[in-house]
Amino acid sequence: MPSPAPRVAIVGAGFGGAVLAHHLAHAGRPPAVVLVERRGEFGPGLAYRTGDPRHLLNVPAGRMSALAGDPDHFLRWARARDPAVHGGSFLPRGVYGAYLRELVAAAARTGALTCVQGQVVAVQGGPALALADGSVIAADRIVLAVGNFPPALPSGLPAALRADPRYCNDPWGDDPAPAPDAEILVLGTGLTAVDLALGLRGAGHRGKVHLLSRHGLLALPHRRTPRAPTPDPPDFAPWPATARGTLRAIRRAVRERERAGGDWRDVISDLRPVTQAIWRRLPPAEKDRFLRHLRAYWNVHRRRMPAETADELDAMRAAGQLQVHAGWIDHLSLGPDKITLTVRPRRGGPPLALAVDRLINATGPAADPRRTDDPLMHDLIARGLLVPDPLGAAVDDDGALLDAAGRPSPWLFTLGALRRPQLWETTAALELAAQAEALARRLLVDLAV
C-alpha cells in the first residue's frame, strides 16, 4: 500500500494562503493540503471581501495576477466577465475577492485541498495544529499565512476606550453602522481610512467625517493614464546604504525623469522590483531612521489611490463633509453623549476641539506579534518557535521561522506580513504572488512530491 501523501497545513486563507494552496494543489504530484481559516471564507481575506463598489484596487488590473508565472492571469479572468476591462482598469476589490475564491475552488477540485473552518490556537509537537474546538490537524509542514493583525490601540489613549461601544478598533470588523448624522473621527489617513470615508458616503452618511494622523497625509493619486514600469529597474548599487542617501538618490532620479518628460510615479514604480533589496542592504540603525522619519512619505507615494477615488475625496472635502487633520490627540474624554477630544496640530497653532459620536481606528495593522490578541502568536512566542520583531518575525530567505539561536525551522514557515523585518514590502499582491510561488517550490522539494 502506498504511503499517504505528505500534508501541508496552511493557517490563513487570504491572498497568501489561497495562492500557496493553489500552487501546491496543482503540482504534478500534489501533497495533501489543509487550508484553515477561522472566518470560513476562503480566498478574499480581509482585504478583498468588501462588497462596496467604491472600494477599488489601488493597482491596475494588468498588474494584479495572483500567479507570478502568469502575469495576465487576473486580467484574462476579469475580461472573460467584462470585455471592457483593460490593463489599466482599477476594479472593485470585491471583484478581486471573487477571483481568489475561484482559485481556492479550483484547487479544491483537484482533490488535494481540504478547507477547514476553525481558529488555530497553538502548535503541538509532531508537528500539528491545535484548534479552538479541540480538534488537531497533523502535518509535515506548517505555513503561517496569517496576514495583517488588527490595529493596536494607539498609545496615549485610555484603555477604557476599548470597551466603549462608540469605539471601533477593527475597521473591517462587524460593528454596526453609525447613525446617518453621526460625526465620526477616523484615526489614520491611509488607504483604509479612505475606504471608510468612501463607504460612508456611498451608504448615504450625512455627518461630518474627520481623518486624523500625525502627518495628515493622504495617499497620492495614480496618473489617469497608467504607464507600465520599465523592464530595467534603476541600478541602486552606487547609492549610499543610508536612509538619507537613498532619499537623495530617489530625488535625483525623479529630477532626471522629469527632465525626460516623466514624473515621480515612474521612479517609484520602477523601484518596485528592487525595493526589498534596497531595504535589506540598510544597516539596522538606518532602517530605524527610515521608519521614524520617512515611512509616512514613502507610503503615500508607494501606495497610491486611483484618480477617481481622489476625485471622490475632493468632492467630500469641497462639500465640507470630510476634514483631514495633521496632529495627535492631546486629551480624550468619554462623555455620556459624545467622545470629546483635543487635537494638537502638527505645525502648531491653537488646539482643535472635537466632539464625535464614533471613533474608528484605521491606523493600520499591528505589525508586532506581541501586540496582537491572537492566541497562536502568543503560543509560538512562548515556545520559542517565533522570535518577534516590532515589524514581524525573524525568518530566513525561504520564509522559515528562526529560533532564538538563529536556526531556521525545518517545518514551520511563513509568508506575507510576518516577513516585514526582512523584506519591508511584503504584503501587496505582486510581492505575495512571488513569495507563494517560491515557497511552494521549496515545500515540494522538501517533501519530494
C-alpha distance (Angstrom), angle and dihedral (degrees) to the residues before:
residue distance angle dihedral
M1 . . .
P2 3.83 . .
S3 3.79 116.7 .
P4 3.80 115.8 -106.4
A5 3.79 116.9 -93.6
P6 3.81 114.9 -96.0
R7 3.77 112.3 -96.6
V8 3.80 127.0 -128.5
A9 3.81 116.0 -164.9
I10 3.80 115.7 -159.4
V11 3.81 118.8 -163.8
G12 3.80 109.3 -150.6
A13 3.80 130.0 28.5
G14 3.78 102.0 -146.7
F15 3.80 121.8 111.6
G16 3.82 97.3 -56.7
G17 3.80 97.0 44.8
A18 3.80 93.2 42.5
V19 3.80 94.9 50.6
L20 3.81 93.5 44.0
A21 3.81 89.7 51.0
H22 3.82 89.5 49.8
H23 3.81 92.8 53.9
L24 3.80 94.1 45.8
A25 3.81 94.4 45.9
H26 3.79 92.0 50.6
A27 3.80 95.4 49.7
G28 3.78 117.8 120.4
R29 3.80 91.1 -106.6
P30 3.80 102.6 15.7
P31 3.77 123.2 -156.2
A32 3.79 119.4 -129.4
V33 3.80 105.1 -88.0
V34 3.81 126.8 -161.2
L35 3.80 117.6 -166.5
V36 3.81 112.4 -162.5
E37 3.80 120.7 -164.7
R38 3.79 124.8 168.2
R39 3.82 94.7 -151.9
G40 3.79 93.5 51.8
E41 3.80 91.3 -129.6
F42 3.80 110.2 119.7
G43 3.79 118.2 -157.0
P44 3.79 114.6 7.3
G45 3.79 100.3 63.5
L46 3.80 117.3 -174.4
A47 3.78 94.9 -52.2
Y48 3.79 98.6 59.9
R49 3.80 107.0 26.8
T50 3.81 94.9 89.2
G51 3.77 116.1 116.9
D52 3.81 95.1 -162.0
P53 3.83 108.7 113.7
R54 3.82 89.3 -151.8
H55 3.80 90.1 66.4
L56 3.79 99.5 89.2
L57 3.78 131.6 -175.9
N58 3.80 108.6 -103.3
V59 3.81 90.7 -142.6
P60 3.84 122.6 64.0
A61 3.80 119.0 -106.1
G62 3.79 93.8 -109.4
R63 3.83 90.3 66.0
M64 3.81 100.0 42.4
S65 3.78 103.6 83.2
A66 3.79 112.5 142.0
L67 3.80 89.4 -151.6
A68 3.80 112.7 72.9
G69 3.80 91.9 -160.2
D70 3.81 92.9 53.1
P71 3.83 107.9 47.3
D72 3.83 94.3 -179.6
H73 3.81 96.6 48.3
F74 3.80 96.5 107.2
L75 3.80 93.3 39.6
R76 3.83 91.2 55.2
W77 3.80 90.6 47.0
A78 3.80 92.1 50.4
R79 3.83 94.5 44.7
A80 3.80 90.7 51.6
R81 3.80 86.3 62.0
D82 3.80 98.0 36.7
P83 3.82 118.0 16.7
A84 3.82 89.8 -163.5
V85 3.81 91.0 70.5
H86 3.79 114.4 105.1
G87 3.77 135.6 178.7
G88 3.79 92.8 -88.4
S89 3.83 96.1 50.0
F90 3.81 118.1 121.6
L91 3.79 101.8 -146.5
P92 3.82 128.7 -166.0
R93 3.76 113.0 -86.0
G94 3.79 89.6 -127.7
V95 3.81 88.7 63.6
Y96 3.79 88.7 55.8
G97 3.80 88.8 49.8
A98 3.81 89.0 57.1
Y99 3.80 88.9 51.4
L100 3.80 91.5 54.2
R101 3.81 91.4 47.1
E102 3.77 88.9 55.9
L103 3.82 91.3 50.5
V104 3.80 89.5 56.1
A105 3.80 92.3 44.4
A106 3.80 90.8 51.7
A107 3.80 90.3 49.9
A108 3.82 90.6 50.1
R109 3.80 90.7 52.4
T110 3.81 89.7 62.7
G111 3.79 88.4 67.5
A112 3.81 91.6 -125.9
L113 3.81 96.7 95.8
T114 3.80 128.6 70.4
C115 3.81 119.7 -173.9
V116 3.80 117.0 -148.9
Q117 3.79 126.7 -172.5
G118 3.78 111.5 -144.6
Q119 3.78 145.6 101.3
V120 3.78 117.3 -99.7
V121 3.80 109.1 -141.2
A122 3.82 103.0 170.8
V123 3.78 146.5 3.5
Q124 3.78 116.8 -122.7
G125 3.77 129.5 -158.6
G126 3.74 115.1 -88.8
P127 3.05 81.2 51.2
A128 3.80 109.4 -86.3
L129 3.79 141.4 144.6
A130 3.80 119.7 -117.0
L131 3.81 114.2 -150.6
A132 3.78 128.6 -154.4
D133 3.82 91.4 -112.5
G134 3.81 90.6 59.8
S135 3.79 97.0 -103.5
V136 3.80 122.0 130.8
I137 3.80 129.1 -147.7
A138 3.81 114.9 -159.1
A139 3.80 117.4 -150.2
D140 3.77 142.6 170.9
R141 3.81 92.4 -142.0
I142 3.81 130.4 20.5
V143 3.80 124.4 -158.1
L144 3.79 123.2 -165.5
A145 3.80 107.8 -146.1
V146 3.78 92.9 162.2
G147 3.80 97.4 143.8
N148 3.77 122.1 -156.7
F149 3.79 122.7 -14.0
P150 3.82 120.1 -128.6
P151 3.82 116.0 -92.5
A152 3.78 118.5 -82.3
L153 3.78 120.6 -125.4
P154 3.83 103.7 -88.9
S155 3.79 113.6 -107.5
G156 3.78 115.2 -98.7
L157 3.80 95.3 32.3
P158 3.82 118.2 113.7
A159 3.80 116.3 -99.1
A160 3.83 88.5 -132.2
L161 3.79 87.9 70.7
R162 3.81 90.2 76.1
A163 3.81 91.9 65.3
D164 3.79 94.9 46.3
P165 3.83 111.5 104.7
R166 3.81 89.7 -142.8
Y167 3.81 90.5 64.7
C168 3.82 121.9 81.1
N169 3.80 114.2 -166.1
D170 3.81 95.7 179.4
P171 3.82 113.0 48.1
W172 3.82 90.6 -164.5
G173 3.78 95.0 48.7
D174 3.77 126.9 104.5
D175 3.80 99.5 -93.3
P176 3.81 115.5 145.9
A177 3.78 118.1 -96.5
P178 3.81 115.0 -96.7
A179 3.79 121.3 -109.4
P180 3.83 111.6 -84.5
D181 3.84 93.2 -111.3
A182 3.82 96.9 40.3
E183 3.78 117.2 129.8
I184 3.78 107.7 -130.0
L185 3.78 134.0 -162.0
V186 3.79 116.4 -159.2
L187 3.81 115.6 -163.3
G188 3.79 105.1 -141.0
T189 3.78 136.0 34.8
G190 3.81 100.0 -142.3
L191 3.78 129.1 111.3
T192 3.81 93.0 -73.2
A193 3.80 90.0 56.1
V194 3.80 89.0 48.3
D195 3.81 90.9 52.4
L196 3.79 90.6 49.9
A197 3.81 92.0 51.7
L198 3.80 92.6 48.3
G199 3.80 92.1 44.8
L200 3.80 91.2 53.0
R201 3.78 90.9 49.3
G202 3.78 91.9 48.6
A203 3.81 90.7 50.8
G204 3.79 90.2 56.1
H205 3.80 96.8 -104.1
R206 3.80 111.3 172.0
G207 3.79 102.3 -176.8
K208 3.78 125.3 98.1
V209 3.81 117.9 -89.4
H210 3.82 121.4 -152.6
L211 3.80 123.4 -164.3
L212 3.80 115.7 -161.3
S213 3.80 131.7 -174.4
R214 3.79 136.1 146.6
H215 3.82 92.3 -101.1
G216 3.80 99.8 25.5
L217 3.80 90.4 -138.2
L218 3.80 122.5 155.7
A219 3.80 121.5 -158.2
L220 3.78 110.6 -89.1
P221 3.82 118.2 -117.9
H222 3.76 127.7 -103.0
R223 3.76 115.0 -117.7
R224 3.78 112.3 -92.3
T225 3.79 91.6 -118.5
P226 3.82 106.5 44.6
R227 3.78 118.8 -139.5
A228 3.78 120.9 -147.9
P229 3.82 114.5 -119.6
T230 3.78 115.5 -102.0
P231 3.82 114.7 -101.0
D232 3.81 92.2 -121.6
P233 3.82 116.0 60.7
P234 3.81 117.3 -150.6
D235 3.79 120.3 -80.3
F236 3.79 102.1 -111.2
A237 3.81 96.3 174.2
P238 3.84 93.3 100.6
W239 3.79 92.6 48.8
P240 3.81 116.5 106.3
A241 3.80 112.0 -102.3
T242 3.80 91.5 -123.1
A243 3.79 133.4 99.3
R244 3.79 92.7 -119.3
G245 3.80 93.6 44.0
T246 3.80 91.4 50.4
L247 3.81 90.5 49.3
R248 3.81 91.1 51.7
A249 3.80 91.4 48.6
I250 3.80 91.4 51.3
R251 3.79 91.5 48.6
R252 3.79 89.7 50.3
A253 3.81 90.0 50.8
V254 3.82 89.5 50.5
R255 3.80 92.0 53.0
E256 3.79 90.4 50.1
R257 3.81 91.5 48.7
E258 3.79 91.8 49.0
R259 3.81 90.7 52.6
A260 3.82 86.8 54.1
G261 3.82 91.7 52.6
G262 3.81 99.3 -97.0
D263 3.79 131.8 102.2
W264 3.79 142.8 -134.6
R265 3.82 92.9 -77.6
D266 3.79 89.5 67.2
V267 3.79 91.3 56.7
I268 3.81 95.1 46.9
S269 3.82 91.4 47.8
D270 3.79 92.3 48.4
L271 3.81 90.3 51.2
R272 3.78 93.3 58.8
P273 3.84 98.1 90.0
V274 3.81 91.0 51.6
T275 3.82 102.3 34.4
Q276 3.80 92.5 99.9
A277 3.82 91.5 50.1
I278 3.82 91.0 49.8
W279 3.81 90.0 50.5
R280 3.79 93.7 48.6
R281 3.81 93.7 53.7
L282 3.81 92.8 56.6
P283 3.82 115.2 98.6
P284 3.83 115.3 -120.8
A285 3.80 93.1 -101.5
E286 3.81 90.8 53.7
K287 3.80 91.8 48.6
D288 3.80 88.2 53.3
R289 3.80 90.1 49.2
F290 3.80 90.6 51.9
L291 3.80 91.6 49.7
R292 3.80 92.9 49.4
H293 3.79 100.0 43.9
L294 3.81 112.0 15.5
R295 3.79 109.5 28.9
A296 3.83 95.8 90.9
Y297 3.81 92.0 50.4
W298 3.80 93.1 45.7
N299 3.80 91.3 50.6
V300 3.82 96.0 53.6
H301 3.81 91.4 48.9
R302 3.80 96.4 40.9
R303 3.83 100.2 39.8
R304 3.77 100.2 48.9
M305 3.79 128.0 177.0
P306 3.82 127.3 -129.9
A307 3.80 113.9 -92.2
E308 3.81 91.0 -118.4
T309 3.82 89.7 55.8
A310 3.80 89.8 52.6
D311 3.81 88.7 50.6
E312 3.81 91.2 54.9
L313 3.79 91.8 49.8
D314 3.80 90.5 49.1
A315 3.81 89.0 52.8
M316 3.81 91.3 51.2
R317 3.80 91.3 49.3
A318 3.80 92.9 46.7
A319 3.82 89.6 52.1
G320 3.80 90.7 51.4
Q321 3.81 92.8 -117.8
L322 3.80 95.6 112.2
Q323 3.81 126.7 49.0
V324 3.80 125.3 179.5
H325 3.80 119.0 -154.7
A326 3.81 132.2 -168.1
G327 3.79 112.4 -150.8
W328 3.76 142.7 60.4
I329 3.79 138.9 -90.4
D330 3.78 110.6 -90.3
H331 3.80 96.7 178.2
L332 3.80 135.3 6.7
S333 3.79 130.0 -172.8
L334 3.81 128.9 -174.3
G335 3.78 102.5 -139.3
P336 3.81 124.9 -176.9
D337 3.80 93.4 -106.5
K338 3.80 106.1 20.0
I339 3.78 142.5 18.5
T340 3.79 102.6 -119.2
L341 3.76 121.7 -161.8
T342 3.76 143.8 164.3
V343 3.80 120.5 -134.6
R344 3.78 119.4 -154.8
P345 3.83 107.0 -147.0
R346 3.79 116.4 -124.1
R347 3.79 94.2 -130.8
G348 3.77 98.1 41.9
G349 3.74 128.8 -105.0
P350 3.80 130.5 117.7
P351 3.81 118.5 -29.0
L352 3.79 117.3 -99.5
A353 3.81 116.2 -124.9
L354 3.80 116.8 -152.6
A355 3.79 133.1 179.5
V356 3.80 111.3 -166.4
D357 3.78 137.6 177.3
R358 3.79 96.8 -147.4
L359 3.81 135.3 28.1
I360 3.81 118.4 -161.6
N361 3.79 124.1 -170.3
A362 3.81 109.9 -138.8
T363 3.80 96.8 151.3
G364 3.78 91.2 126.6
P365 3.79 132.9 -98.8
A366 3.77 122.5 -42.8
A367 3.80 104.3 -110.5
D368 3.81 99.5 -169.9
P369 3.84 110.8 83.9
R370 3.80 88.3 -147.9
R371 3.82 90.4 65.5
T372 3.78 96.3 56.0
D373 3.79 129.4 90.3
D374 3.82 91.1 -137.7
P375 3.83 107.4 128.2
L376 3.81 91.2 -154.1
M377 3.80 91.9 60.4
H378 3.79 91.8 49.4
D379 3.81 91.1 48.5
L380 3.80 92.9 50.3
I381 3.81 92.0 48.2
A382 3.81 93.3 46.5
R383 3.80 91.1 51.5
G384 3.80 93.7 47.7
L385 3.80 92.8 -116.6
L386 3.79 93.0 118.0
V387 3.80 124.3 40.4
P388 3.81 105.4 -155.0
D389 3.78 125.3 -138.5
P390 3.82 128.8 -174.8
L391 3.81 86.4 -107.6
G392 3.82 99.9 39.6
A393 3.80 132.9 -71.5
A394 3.80 139.9 -31.5
V395 3.83 110.7 -100.0
D396 3.78 139.9 161.0
D397 3.80 126.5 -119.6
D398 3.82 91.9 -82.2
G399 3.80 94.7 49.6
A400 3.82 95.2 -102.4
L401 3.81 110.1 149.5
L402 3.80 114.9 -113.3
D403 3.79 123.3 -137.4
A404 3.80 124.8 -138.3
A405 3.81 90.0 -82.8
G406 3.80 91.7 53.9
R407 3.82 94.3 -107.4
P408 3.82 116.6 144.5
S409 3.77 117.1 -123.6
P410 3.83 113.2 -115.0
W411 3.82 91.7 -146.5
L412 3.84 111.4 22.0
F413 3.82 119.1 78.9
T414 3.77 139.7 162.8
L415 3.77 140.9 -166.0
G416 3.77 134.1 -169.2
A417 3.79 126.0 18.8
L418 3.82 98.1 10.9
R419 3.82 88.8 62.2
R420 3.81 92.3 61.5
P421 3.86 95.2 107.7
Q422 3.80 89.4 58.1
L423 3.82 100.9 37.2
W424 3.84 108.2 15.3
E425 3.84 92.9 -159.9
T426 3.80 101.6 60.9
T427 3.80 110.7 121.3
A428 3.82 105.6 68.2
A429 3.79 122.5 95.3
L430 3.80 95.7 -108.2
E431 3.80 94.3 54.1
L432 3.81 94.7 38.7
A433 3.80 92.7 50.2
A434 3.81 90.7 56.3
Q435 3.82 92.1 45.7
A436 3.80 93.1 50.4
E437 3.79 92.6 50.0
A438 3.81 93.0 47.4
L439 3.80 93.5 46.4
A440 3.81 91.2 49.2
R441 3.82 89.4 55.0
R442 3.80 91.0 49.4
L443 3.80 93.4 49.3
L444 3.79 93.3 47.2
V445 3.80 90.3 52.4
D446 3.82 91.6 46.8
L447 3.78 92.1 50.7
A448 3.83 93.8 39.6
V449 3.76 93.6 -136.1
